[in-house]
Amino acid sequence: MNKREIKALISLLDDEDHEVTQHVEGKILSLGGNVIPFLETEWEESFNPNLQRKIEELIHELQLSIMNERLQSWKNGGGLDLMEGMWILSTYHYPELSLDNLKTIVEQLYYDIWIQFQEEMNPIDQIKRINSIFFGTMNFAANTKSFHSPSNSMINVVLENRRGNPITLCVIYLLIARKLGLPVYGVNLPNLFVLTYKSHNTQFYINVFNRGIIFSKTDIDHYIAQLNIKPKEIFYNPCTNLEIIQRVLRNLILSYEKTGEQEKIKEIENILKSTLESFGDDSI
């Protein structure tokens, strides 16, 4: 369709015939993300609140579809790039967000630590060195004041504000550690996401939400016992990038439950469901 045809189609969104508007909405959605700039232009030029509302809803639905398609493609490709997965989730709130910009920010964080990093240090001292910079000079910290805010799950916001929830802080820390060549991975504990340093002869854990405190398997044993739940393998060993993304989605659902945003809950639940297809649902 050309520009004039699309403009005429959008004008029919305000038709009094409900069947006509339904057909028009379906047609617009079938055009995909390429129609979004036309919708935005019509919204800006319109003085009709009802038409503007319908355009906003269509834009959101199209952006949500783009996000879901990207996430499915990422998953089907093996979920190899964790930053890409986190970027896709952030486009739920920030559809124009640039993946390259996010990678540039993390690259700078890595460089700032790398110039003070010594590979010959033992693993514990390596992590302590990262901690001293990450929580010191860089001023990353737990967002305890607004723990359940959805923004804590948006990596772009956490990179900017230097405050976040356990999993997003862990992801940023993990991305830096991996660039430094360290065998650091995510671990799905109940109610808390942590990291593990795991090589062929060394394993310990890192609580990034508590300023990178280092702890042991025995500490996890005690933690699980206090929760009065049965130990599982996933509480001790590395999880996949896909499992990290699924946990971020669950955090978002919890955040929207706190704010009572039912429509967002439904949308994120559908996205989470799509990531679980063919993989099974090991709820965390």
N, C-alpha and C positions, 0 to 999 in steps of 0.2 A: 504494500500500500504506500502511496505517496503522502507527502505532508498534508496536502489538502484533504485527502480522504480520511486520514487519521484525525485531523481537526474536526471534520464533520461527524465522525464516529463518536468522539469525545463529547461533542455538544449534545448527543442523544442520551447521555447519562442522566440528564435531568428531565427526560420524557415522563409524562404522567402515566403512561402505560407500563405497569410493572414488568410485563413479559418482554417488552421492548428493551427496558434497561437491563434486565437479566441477560438477554441475548447480547447486548452491547458489551456488558462487562466480560462475558465469556470470550467474545471476539477480541477484546483488548488484551485479556490475559493470554490468549493464544499467540499474540504477537511477541511475547517474551520481553526480556529486559531492555531491548532496543527501543521500546516505546516509552520508557520512563522519561527521557528528556522532553518529549512532546507533552506528556502529562504534566510535568513540572512547569512548562511554559504556559499551558492552559490554566493551571492553578494560579499562577502569578497574574494572569490577565483577567481572571474572573472576579466578579463582584458578587457571585452567588454562593452563599455559605453552604448550601446543600450540595451543589456541584463540587465545591472545594473538598467537602468531607468525603464524597464518593471517590474523588481523585486520590486523596490521601490514602484511603483504604486500598485502592488498586495498586498504588505505588508500594505500599507496605507488603501486599501479597506478592507482588512481583519480586521485590527484594528478598523476601523470605524464601521464595522458590529458588532464586539464584544462590542463596546461602546453602540451602539444602542440597542443590545439585553439586556445588563445590565440595561440600562435606562428603557426599557419596563418592565423588571422584577421588577425593583424598583417601577415604577409607579403602576403596577398591584398589587403589595404587599401593596399598600396604601401610598407609599412615606413617611414612618414613620421616617427614619433616614436621616435628612437633610445633615449631613456630607457625607454620602454615595452618595447622589445625586450630591453634589458639587465635590466629588472625581471622579465620573463617567465623569462629564463634563471636568475636568482637564486632563483626560486620552486622550482627543482629541489631546492635544499637548504633553502629557507625558504618553504614553501608559504603561510604566513600573512603574508608580507611585504606592506607597503602601498606602492603606487605613489605615492600622494599624499605620503606621508612622505618618500620619496626625492626627489621633486620639490621639496619644501619645503627640504630640505637643500641641494640644488644652487642653489635660488633665493637662499638665504642666502650661499652662497659667491660667487655672481655679484654680489650687492649689496655684499659686503665688498671686492670688487675694483673694482666700478663707482664707488664713492665716491672711489677713488684713481686713476681712469682719465681720460685726456684724449683725446678723439676727434681733436683737431687734431694729435696726434703722428703721425709717419710710421710705417708698418707695423712696421718693425724695432723702434722704440722702444716701440710698443704691446705687442708680444710680450715685450720685455724687462721691461716694467712688470708684465705678468701673471706672468712667471717670478719676479720678485722677491717677489711676494705668495704665489703658489701654492706655491713651494718654500721660501719664507722663513717668513712669518707663519703660513701654513696648514700648513706642515710636511709636504706631500706628498713622497713619495720612492719610489724603486725598492725592491721587496722582494727584495733579493739573497740574504738568508739562507734564505728559503723560496720560491724562484723558481717551483718546480713545484707548489706547493700549489694545490688546486682553489679555495680561498678567494680567490686572486688574481683569479679570473674572476667573482667575485660582487661586483657594484658596491656593494651595501649594506655589505659587509665592508670594502672599500677606502675607502669614504666614512668609515667609523667609525675604521679603523686608520691611514688616510692612507698605506698602503703597498700596492703592487700591481704587476702585471706591465705590460709596455708598452702593451697594447691597452686595459686598463681605465683606466689613468692617462690615456691619450690621450682616451678617451671623456669622462671628467669634464672634462678641460681643454677639449675641443672644445665640450661643452655650454655651458660658461661663455663661451667665445669667441664662440659663435653668439649668445648672449644679449646680448653686447656689440656685436653687429652686424658681427663680423669674418668675412670669407670663408675660414674654416678648415675643412679636410676631412681625412678619414683617407686614408692611403696604405698599400697592402699591399706592403711589401718582404719579401724572403725572410728568415725568421728574426727579423724586427723589424717592428713596426708603428710608423709615425710619422705626423705631420700635415704638411699643406702649407697655406701661406697663398697663395691664388690669386685674384687679381683680373684685370681686363682687361689691366693693364700690369705687374703684379708677381707673381712667384712665388718662394717660398723654402720651406724645409722646417724642421720643428721636431722634435727628438728629445726627447720628453717623458720617456722613461725615463732620459735623461742630463741631467736638470735643465733641459730646454727649450733645449738648445744649438741654434743656428740654423746650417743648412748649405745647400749649393747642389746643383743638378742635377749638377754636375761631381763633387761628393762621392759622389753616388749612383752615377755612372759608375764611380768607383774602387772603391766597395763591391761592385758587381756583378762587376767584373773580378777582384777578390780571391776571390770565391766561385766564379769560373770558370764562370759560367752566362751564357746569352744574355739580353741586355736585353729586357724586355717593356714594353709601354705601361703596364701596371698598376703598374709599379715607380715611375712618375713622376707619375701623375695620380690625382685623387680617386676613391675607391671609394664604393659605395652603403652605406646603413645595413644592408641585408640581408647584404652581403659582410662587414661588421664583425661581425654576429651569427654568421655562419658561421665566421669565424676564431676567435671566442670559443669556439664549440663544439669546434673542432679543438684549441684549447688545453686544454679540459677533457678531451678524449680522451687527450691526451699526459700530462696530470696523473694520470689514472687508470691509464695504462700504467705510470707510475713507481711507483704504489702497488700495482699488480697487482690492481685491483678490476675483474675481468672483467665482472661484471654491469652495472656503471655504464658501462663502455666500450661495451657492446652497446646500452644504452639511449640514450646520447648519439649513437652512430653512427646509430641509427634516426631520431633527431630531426634530425640533420644531413642525412640522406638526404631527409627530407621537405621540408626547406627548399630542397634542390637541384632538386626536381622541377619541370619546366617552365622551369628557368632554366639548365640545363647545369651541369657541374661543372668550374670553373676552379680546381683545387686550388692552395692557397697554401702 
